[in-house]
């Protein structure tokens, strides 16, 4: 049941769904499953839920999946009314609070009243639009009206609207060269860059060179019969993708002839599963990258105009204020900005193509301006999963600490804004930290510029030490800190970076 609900919750419309009931009717060889959700859902969502349920029901049984909406209470309806007004009339929403919304239960639904300030212009269709939202969201009948409140418009203090503009970034594609059928039934002309495959779709085509292919077997749930499948790694010069392919009896021998180095075209579906994109191939054909293929630069959303979740804070380190510092800092430090950051994560898997990519649980970052550490950016991040005992022991970060934290969808736009116009610095930044922030930013349409300075190779170049772990380099410079916490590791890395550049007297070549 836990695994079933985990897969159901990966569908956005059913993230809070519960199982209303499961019945097994042996006489009619049928399984009835009822899901209850408080969110609106589409026919496509229903089919995805059906596919998940089907995989848990034996093949010899018919599946009957029913989905019903949660019956709300008055408070839930009031919150939804307020949210709907914010969507259809932002000017009106600025003048309302939930206290202006009253909701009464009726025999078959709810009746709401919106108390509007007497001299406020009011669109006639506001009530109709709110009713439409309520019917999409909940079961029952809904009706409502607007009444005039005795509050005066000039008594309302309205904050300046601080809204970030949304941008849609086009997915990059390329023309497939030398396409030929292997087992499919439709000519595929274009393929999506693997580096851009961070979205859900029922129809996606990818193309690349086979880096690894392995035939395996699994035991069918219904009768335990061993069935073959293939695990394939694809590379298109922008990223790698690892996926599973279940071959048909009629074409399995053709698939067995595919070898490492072959160029193939795979068409199928992509879905978000436990925080990573999972690609399922339906057909495999022949085809490759165009001759002389050079990936075009990835477009990016502009940095948000405003911080909405994590606000940077001024930072003062009094150890920076000695009278000699300004004299020993080279101009390359004083004339550029640097963001030094460190992460704590749920594990070490930093590649989305290799399976269940790990999540960020803490970001610690500092901005060096004019040669001084001037700003800090620090937050926990809710990973949407349980922390392992190993990670809790290593970092000291507990489930209770990350549970109330914002998800990466809220944090990464602010972090992207914090990094604008700066070089990025870290201890093993190229091999670990940058891979995480680059991926989770790209999922949201933000592309970090790869201007990286790594303090590990810089320390290896300038220092003679038994090893180049962060605490060893810190000890060399007499810096003490609380290791394995992102905010502390980032600060000590910033101090180490400044000391190394003082020695080198120039910036290394960005990685």
Buried (B, 14 or more C-beta within 10 A) or exposed (E): EEEBBEBBBBBEBBEEBEEBEBEEEEEEEBBBBBBBBBBEBEEEBBEBBBBBBBEBBEEEBEBBBEBEBBEBEBEBBBBBBBEBBEEBBEEBBBBBEEEBBBBEEEEEBBBBBBBBBEEBEBEEEBBEBBBBBBBEBBEBEBEBEBEEBEBEEEEEEEEEEEEBEEEEBEBBBBEBEEBEBBBBEEEBEEBBBBBBBBBBBEEBBBBBBBBEBEEEEEEEEEEEEEEBBBEBBBBBBBBBBBBBBEBEEEBBEBBEEBEEEEBBBBBBBBBBBBBBBBBBBBBBBBBBBEEEEEBEEBEBBEBBEEBBBBEBEEBEEEEBEEEEBEEBBBEEBEEBBBBBBBBBBBBEBBBBBEEBBBBBBBBBBBBBBEBBBBBBBBBBBBBBBEBEEEBBEEBEBEEEBBEEBBBBEBBBBBBBBBBEEBBBBBBBBBEBBBBBBBBBBBBBBBBBEEBBBBBBBBBBEBBEEEEBBBBEBBEBEEBEBEBBBBBBBBBBBBBBBBBBBBEBEEBBEEB
